[in-house]
Amino acid sequence: MAAGEAVEAGLSAERLQEAEKEAAENGASSAGDGEVGCTKVENNNLSVKAGSEVETKEERTEHESIREPDSNILDVSSDYPREKHLSIQRQLADLEKLADLNEAEKKPCPLCPEEKFKACYGHKLHRHLQNLHWKISVEFEGYRMCICHLPCRVAKPNFVADQAFSKMGAHYHCIICSATITRRTDMIGHINRHVNKGETESRFITAPAPKSSCEVLKEADTDVQVLPNYFTPQKTDSYFNPKMKLNRQLIFCALAVLAEERKPIECLDAFGATGIMGLQWAKHLRSSVKVTINDCNENSVTMIQENCHLNKMKVKVSAKEEDNYEALEDGEENTDTIEVTKMDANVIMHLRSFDFIHLDPFGTSVNYLDSAFRNVRNLGIVSLTSTDISSLYAKAQHVTLRHYGCNIVRTEYYKELAARTVIAAVARSAARCNKGIEVLLAVALEHFVLVVVRVLRGPSPADDSVKKVRYLIHCQWCEERIFQKEGNMVEENPYQQLPCDCHGSMPGRTAVVLGPLWSGALFNTGFLRRMLFEAVQYGLDDVQPLLKTVVCEAECTTSKNFSTHSPSDENKQEECGVYIKTPDMLAESDVVPGKRKNNEVMRNATKRQKTDNSAEHPAFYYNIHRHSIKGMNMPKLNKFLNYLSEAGYRVSRTHFDPMGVRTNAPLAQFKTVLMKHSTPTYAGGQTEGPLQLTEDVQVGDQLQAAADSKAKDDEFLEEKKSGDTAAIFTEDCPTHCAAN
């Protein structure tokens, strides 16, 4: 009762002070008596309230034994801010600080009662917090509302034998109001309703959000500001992969070559992220290019604008938002301008035309090909980077069939198979827009597949491109492969197209049909040499070895004589039959009246392209280790290339495989040369070595004899039509029978 009297005295004093203030304001002398009477009534009421508080004190103590009062939970009717609940944190490290994981003692979980999760050591508690509370949390404005198992919310009681058992249920604490919700989906819907009503301010006393410790990275004299989790695309909006530096340099060299052909050009980076690629274009090529960086994420667009200011670039906001330029500070002389847009990639490519388009989405890029080829200008360039390696490298074949409409298997040349799969999809998309393609570069490395193509407008180039999309016959026994012949006629035995004789000597079906794939060339030698020249000019040392390897691969030669001529010598007028207008030829073209002569030159160049198919590099390559001989030491790769070259075959190394050999030699001759120059591994095998070598050479000779007999059969049929049947039959019949 002493506590009740103290409460009564304190409240009565407050009421008296309020009454005196009112009396002073009104100036009524009789108000004092009334106030005294009022205070008496109020004192009586307060005494009744105090008595009721004393009576309910025991009930409160019983209720507190079931549910402890949590000062962190807000009252809905209260507008005063209070501290947030401990289940609402910004980072997992903040949640771990509550448990003091650094101390080598058993610690309880801060969000679970002891009867649910007993105290344990730090490593086990860390897994518990990460896999249970943090993994299924609800995120809102940088905060994570983790699931809580504390007795904050009493579930419906279960009456068993006239006893009420209250079950403590798992729940979430709303960061905006004091609600506690059990299910995660309901919590997400609850937060969305707050947002729809405009209630996004929390009533909690929240510490000001710490400024994100952004890291500044530098690449090719370009500074970019990235977030801490920049290497994980699921955890950040500004994804930046340092391993893709080689990819960015290749694309920059391709754009630099195009910038030398015509100025200025409009180029688009459809998926900007941090904007590193577009910044490099604008910083090095300057007035030659008009750069547009696009991204559909608002946070990424903000990061791109900050990076533009970091590199002292003007930012032109999208025309739908503002038409004005953002002014730079006084004293800055750089006048370069970058346009930053916030649109879907398909939308901006449908609305505007570009000379150069680069697509680098997270995964496959087939969803954006139709939009890219819709408005790209004639003789423009489209480059795309595909990072869906699991599907392209035949680890998820059902995904390859779904995305690219192509059947593939894991082979020794799986990287080149991936490049031809992407190009086939590009050719079909371009043909739907009545445009053909010329492949300038195709690179497949560990993390990505890069394809750069030039666009040729018109139905005739589109038809020529589609004709190069064919099916591939692959032998699963000897790894021999060949593209199917053109035509719609069904052959009785497709195995006859293969140079090997595995179908006759091995049981069952020995070959599979892969595709449709691109059967044309993967490289343009003239364009690659100009890319190498631009890489030397801009000091891109990382990409130069790769470009030199690709140039040798395109020419199918082992010579490495690379000359750095002047740009006028490097800018060739014709590349693989496509007429390219260079700056040196602009004056000459202005002198010629009309366009008829230029069109004739382009037509003649296209005819030369059709007739000059022997200059293309051989399709596919062989892995020297895949065809090695058991118990024999293979020669060094460079020596083996010389041996094949001395035998009269075109040969080169390939960037797809460090131990791969690109050659026009048949597989039988490839194995024959390899076995001829192999040595026994150990001394005891010297007696067995020649025997094994002889047997393998015999197998190679048999395969070559089968190929020769097939060629003689063709000659026999041709000469039979001319009338010389009897002499040829007596000459070739024994050989033909022996081969069968």
Summary of the structure (lengths in Angstrom):
residues: 740
radius of gyration: 38.7
end to end distance: 117.7
largest distance: 148.2
contacts: 2188
relative contact order: 0.05
helix: 45%
strand: 18%
